[in-house]
């Protein structure tokens, strides 16, 4: 199974990029990894948040391929322990999911069309994180899930 990180907007913070890249590089040992950063929609003074979400949603949906498992990072999504998340990854592998696409949206969330197309929504915490901050947290948890599945010592529980 391939893992795709589909991200709206670029990261301009060096430490966020460094942490994210560290876990992407580690993850490549366990799965095919793809990274796609979509440009943030340039909102004008009369652009509403809904218009911005619609435009970003179009870009997200254009990126998808037949057979993708679309997983949105969303504050109302299902929360897992790290062990439960590794089981979730294992089930997707056993069900022959070709590519699991984790989407981190822009600062205003997702359009209704993206929500309707999503296979699942997950949350990494009951707290809200910036759409930039969540990137390394997500990559670390996906990496951790694979180390749990392999019985490696990275996860100590």
C-alpha positions in Angstrom: 0.0 0.0 0.0 1.2 3.5 -0.9 0.8 6.4 1.5 0.1 9.8 0.0 0.2 13.0 2.0 -1.9 15.5 0.2 -1.4 19.0 1.7 -3.0 22.3 1.0 -0.5 25.1 1.1 3.2 25.1 1.5 5.1 25.1 4.8 7.3 28.1 5.3 8.5 27.1 8.8 11.9 25.4 8.7 11.4 23.3 11.8 8.0 22.0 10.6 9.6 21.0 7.2 12.5 19.3 8.9 10.3 17.3 11.3 7.9 16.3 8.5 10.7 15.3 6.2 12.4 13.3 8.9 9.4 11.0 9.3 8.7 10.8 5.6 12.2 9.5 5.1 11.8 7.0 7.9 8.4 5.9 6.5 9.9 5.1 3.1 11.5 2.0 4.7 8.0 0.5 5.2 5.8 1.8 2.3 5.8 3.8 -0.9 5.4 7.4 0.1 4.1 10.3 -2.0 3.9 13.9 -1.1 1.8 16.4 -3.0 1.5 20.0 -1.9 -1.3 21.9 -3.5 -1.0 25.7 -3.8 -3.1 27.6 -1.2 -6.0 29.4 -2.9 -5.2 33.1 -3.2 -8.3 34.7 -1.7 -9.3 38.2 -2.7 -10.9 40.7 -0.5 -14.4 39.6 -1.6 -13.6 35.8 -1.4 -15.6 34.0 1.3 -14.2 31.1 3.3 -16.7 28.8 1.5 -15.4 29.9 -1.9 -11.8 29.2 -0.7 -12.8 25.8 0.5 -14.6 25.0 -2.8 -11.5 26.0 -4.8 -9.2 23.9 -2.6 -11.7 21.1 -2.8 -11.6 21.0 -6.5 -7.8 20.7 -6.4 -8.0 17.9 -3.9 -10.5 15.9 -5.8 -8.5 16.4 -9.1 -5.5 14.7 -7.5 -7.4 11.5 -6.6 -7.1 8.3 -8.6 -9.6 5.4 -8.9 -9.2 3.1 -5.9 -7.7 5.7 -3.5 -8.8 5.6 0.1 -9.5 9.3 0.9 -8.8 10.0 4.6 -9.4 13.6 5.9 -7.6 15.0 8.9 -10.6 16.6 10.7 -11.2 17.7 14.2 -14.5 15.7 14.2 -12.8 12.5 12.9 -12.3 9.2 14.7 -9.5 9.2 17.2 -7.2 6.2 17.8 -4.5 5.2 20.2 -1.3 4.5 18.3 -1.9 0.7 18.6 -5.4 1.1 17.2 -4.1 3.2 14.4 -1.6 0.5 13.4 -4.5 -2.0 13.3 -6.4 0.5 11.1 -3.3 0.6 8.7 -3.1 -3.2 8.8 -6.8 -3.6 7.8 -6.3 -1.3 4.9 -3.3 -3.3 3.7 -5.3 -6.6 4.1 -8.2 -5.1 2.1 -5.7 -4.3 -0.8 -6.1 -0.5 -0.6 -3.6 0.6 -3.3 -3.1 4.1 -2.0 -4.2 5.7 1.2 -4.5 9.5 0.8 -4.2 11.5 4.0 -5.4 15.0 3.3 -4.5 18.0 5.5 -6.7 20.8 4.3 -6.3 24.5 4.4 -7.0 26.7 7.5 -10.8 26.8 6.9 -11.3 23.0 6.4 -12.9 21.1 3.5 -15.7 21.8 1.1 -18.9 19.7 1.3 -17.9 17.9 -1.9 -14.6 16.7 -0.3 -16.4 15.6 2.9 -18.9 13.7 0.7 -16.2 12.0 -1.2 -14.1 11.1 1.9 -14.0 7.4 2.9 -13.0 8.4 6.5 -12.2 11.2 8.8 -9.6 10.9 11.5 -8.4 13.2 14.2 -5.0 13.1 15.9 -6.2 14.9 19.0 -9.2 16.5 20.7 -7.1 19.7 20.5 -7.0 21.7 17.3 -3.6 22.1 15.6 -2.7 24.4 12.7 -2.8 22.8 9.3 1.0 23.3 9.2 1.7 21.7 12.7 -0.4 18.6 12.0 1.9 17.5 9.1 4.8 16.2 11.2 2.4 14.8 13.8 0.6 12.8 11.1 3.8 11.6 9.5 5.2 10.5 12.9 2.0 8.5 13.7 1.9 6.8 10.3 5.6 5.9 10.8 4.9 4.7 14.4 2.0 2.5 13.1 4.3 0.7 10.7 6.9 0.1 13.4 4.2 -1.3 15.7 3.1 -3.7 12.8 6.7 -4.8 12.4 7.2 -5.3 16.2 10.0 -2.8 16.3 11.1 -1.0 19.4 10.2 2.5 18.4 6.8 2.2 20.1 7.5 1.2 23.7 4.0 0.0 24.8 
